[in-house]
Amino acid sequence: MAVDANANETYDQTVIREDLQEAYTMISPEETPFITAIRTEEASNTLFEWPVVELAALDYTNREAEGEDAPSTNAPNNAKRLSNYTQISDKVVKVTHTSQAVDAAAANVQRLAQQVVLKLKELKRDMEGMLTDNIAAAAGSSGSARQSAGLCAFLRTNTVFEAGGADPTLSGTTEGFPNAAATVGTTPVVFAEADLNTVIEEIWNEGGEPSIIMCNGGNKRRISTAFTGNSTRYKDAVDKKLVASIDFYDSDFGELTVVPNRFMRTANPAADDDAYNVYILDPEYAAVAYLDPVQQKPLAETGHSISRLIWAEYGLQIDNEKAHGIVRDTTNALT
């Protein structure tokens, strides 16, 4: 049937609003599992410190004769002072007065308030990546930024790494801040279940109770497809669908949650190599210490635009690195 010549069809119209949802859709990931899992503390200085106290080694000869005088005094359990530096991270939002005034689709994402929300999410992602990085602390100087040591640079006791690798060091040997990051092994290997269990056992021997295995996506798949510590696939009670991945690893020393982290980069990004870290963590013994919490303030207007500065000053606090462990130098390969 022919269409009436005077019928007002959509093909003839030029002012129809684009099919943009009022609520914008964002695919960029924003989960920060490490920051979410650990505590939040307050720092009181750019170099912040915390004490670590340990018990003496077990004495298998602690037997005394009846009636014997008191033995010599045992060594005191003095605290060691560990420390880290805070660092400043920021984002700047700048929106024109016109962008602020117009009524746009997609939830007015061009406006200042929405741009601030997006930059806050970006800031948190930046923090997640740096706090899980293999980087030493630095005091900074005039014109040079301070640097907070990342998680890998704290872990010196319960570690597995390949030939050519080395553990990080502290500025005071057994005290102070991480002054040298871990040395990456020369030949990364496929993540092995035996290495994972070795580190879990070492943590247990030190008195720790780890509950999280944190790794990148490739090693998460490796655990799901090749490890036998948990060979049972879980079924969702609602839709009865088989879940293909292992979210829990049942070790000889307890069950651990396997948490993939998108923002953990290679341990040696400058060399562009495949040397990924796998962290075994007790989140009760880690915190983000804020000298200046996340906040925003307006910047001076110099023309037809509005600006906001978003920032935080913070550092990583690892209460006792013996509560955690790491398998380094893994290739991210399935086999």
QUINORDA-V400207 format. One record per residue. RES is the residue in three letters. PHI is phi in radians with two decimals (999 if undefined). Layout:
RES	PHI
RES	PHI
This chain:
MET	999
ALA	-1.27
VAL	-1.59
ASP	-0.99
ALA	-1.07
ASN	-1.66
ALA	-1.17
ASN	-1.50
GLU	-1.54
THR	-1.12
TYR	-1.11
ASP	-1.65
GLN	-1.76
THR	-2.06
VAL	-2.05
ILE	-1.25
ARG	-1.14
GLU	-1.06
ASP	-1.44
LEU	-1.87
GLN	-1.16
GLU	-1.12
ALA	-1.66
TYR	-1.26
THR	-1.91
MET	-2.13
ILE	-1.61
SER	-1.03
PRO	-1.21
GLU	-2.38
GLU	-1.21
THR	-2.22
PRO	-1.12
PHE	-1.22
ILE	-1.06
THR	-1.14
ALA	-1.36
ILE	-1.68
ARG	-1.38
THR	-2.06
GLU	-2.23
GLU	-1.90
ALA	-1.78
SER	-1.97
ASN	-2.74
THR	-1.15
LEU	-1.81
PHE	-1.91
GLU	-2.23
TRP	-2.60
PRO	-1.54
VAL	-2.24
VAL	-2.02
GLU	-2.22
LEU	-1.36
ALA	-1.16
ALA	-1.06
LEU	-1.05
ASP	-1.82
TYR	-1.40
THR	-2.05
ASN	-1.35
ARG	-2.29
GLU	-2.19
ALA	-1.32
GLU	-1.03
GLY	1.41
GLU	-1.26
ASP	-1.08
ALA	-1.02
PRO	-1.27
SER	-1.09
THR	-1.11
ASN	-1.32
ALA	-1.10
PRO	-1.21
ASN	-1.66
ASN	-1.36
ALA	-1.43
LYS	-1.72
ARG	-1.76
LEU	-1.76
SER	-2.70
ASN	-2.74
TYR	-1.74
THR	-1.46
GLN	-2.36
ILE	-1.83
SER	-2.16
ASP	-2.56
LYS	-2.46
VAL	-2.16
VAL	-1.92
LYS	-2.37
VAL	-2.25
THR	-1.26
HIS	-1.04
THR	-1.15
SER	-1.06
GLN	-1.23
ALA	-1.56
VAL	-1.26
ASP	-1.77
ALA	-1.96
ALA	-1.33
ALA	1.03
ALA	1.03
ASN	0.89
VAL	-1.14
GLN	-1.35
ARG	-1.39
LEU	-1.03
ALA	-1.05
GLN	-1.20
GLN	-1.15
VAL	-1.11
VAL	-1.03
LEU	-1.14
LYS	-1.21
LEU	-1.10
LYS	-1.15
GLU	-1.11
LEU	-1.06
LYS	-1.14
ARG	-1.12
ASP	-1.02
MET	-1.09
GLU	-1.02
GLY	-1.12
MET	-1.27
LEU	-1.23
THR	-1.75
ASP	-1.49
ASN	-1.75
ILE	-2.57
ALA	-1.41
ALA	-1.38
ALA	-2.56
ALA	-1.29
GLY	1.28
SER	-2.83
SER	-1.03
GLY	1.48
SER	-2.17
ALA	-1.25
ARG	-1.18
GLN	-2.39
SER	-1.53
ALA	-1.10
GLY	-1.55
LEU	-0.98
CYS	-1.04
ALA	-1.29
PHE	-1.59
LEU	-1.55
ARG	-2.14
THR	-1.78
ASN	-1.69
THR	-2.29
VAL	-2.26
PHE	-2.61
GLU	-1.64
ALA	-0.95
GLY	1.59
GLY	-1.49
ALA	-2.68
ASP	-1.26
PRO	-1.20
THR	-2.24
LEU	-1.85
SER	-1.10
GLY	-2.01
THR	1.20
THR	-1.98
GLU	-2.37
GLY	1.67
PHE	-1.94
PRO	-1.11
ASN	-1.80
ALA	-2.57
ALA	-1.24
ALA	-1.13
THR	-1.53
VAL	-1.31
GLY	-1.12
THR	-1.33
THR	-2.32
PRO	-1.05
VAL	-2.24
VAL	-1.16
PHE	-1.02
ALA	-1.87
GLU	-1.08
ALA	-1.07
ASP	-1.16
LEU	-1.03
ASN	-1.19
THR	-1.06
VAL	-1.19
ILE	-1.03
GLU	-1.13
GLU	-1.08
ILE	-1.09
TRP	-1.07
ASN	-1.08
GLU	-1.43
GLY	1.78
GLY	-1.45
GLU	-2.32
PRO	-1.15
SER	-2.30
ILE	-2.32
ILE	-1.88
MET	-1.97
CYS	-2.63
ASN	-1.41
GLY	-1.10
GLY	-1.08
ASN	-1.28
LYS	-1.09
ARG	-1.14
ARG	-1.06
ILE	-1.08
SER	-1.19
THR	-1.74
ALA	-2.10
PHE	-1.55
THR	-1.88
GLY	-1.02
ASN	-2.51
SER	-1.66
THR	-1.60
ARG	-1.56
TYR	-1.61
LYS	-1.89
ASP	-1.25
ALA	-1.23
VAL	-1.55
ASP	-1.80
LYS	1.10
LYS	-1.47
LEU	-1.31
VAL	-1.51
ALA	-1.44
SER	-1.92
ILE	-1.62
ASP	-1.70
PHE	-2.33
TYR	-2.01
ASP	-1.64
SER	-1.56
ASP	-1.19
PHE	-2.12
GLY	2.15
GLU	-1.55
LEU	-2.11
THR	-1.44
VAL	-1.62
VAL	-2.08
PRO	-1.32
ASN	-2.26
ARG	-1.19
PHE	-1.80
MET	-1.50
ARG	-1.59
THR	-1.08
ALA	-1.24
ASN	-2.40
PRO	-1.11
ALA	-1.11
ALA	-1.56
ASP	0.92
ASP	-1.84
ASP	-1.68
ALA	-2.39
TYR	-1.66
ASN	-1.64
VAL	-2.11
TYR	-1.70
ILE	-2.02
LEU	-2.22
ASP	-1.97
PRO	-1.09
GLU	-1.19
TYR	-1.90
ALA	-2.65
ALA	-2.72
VAL	-1.68
ALA	-1.73
TYR	-1.76
LEU	-1.42
ASP	-2.39
PRO	-1.18
VAL	-1.08
GLN	-2.73
GLN	-2.46
LYS	-2.62
PRO	-1.28
LEU	-1.71
ALA	-1.06
GLU	-1.43
THR	-2.00
GLY	-3.12
HIS	-1.57
SER	-2.72
ILE	-2.13
SER	-2.20
ARG	-2.34
LEU	-1.80
ILE	-2.01
TRP	-2.73
ALA	-2.69
GLU	-2.12
TYR	-2.73
GLY	-2.71
LEU	-1.58
GLN	-2.05
ILE	-1.87
ASP	-1.00
ASN	-2.60
GLU	-1.17
LYS	-1.26
ALA	-1.41
HIS	-2.18
GLY	-2.73
ILE	-2.66
VAL	-1.89
ARG	-1.81
ASP	1.07
THR	-1.73
THR	-1.61
ASN	1.27
ALA	-1.64
LEU	-1.38
THR	-2.42
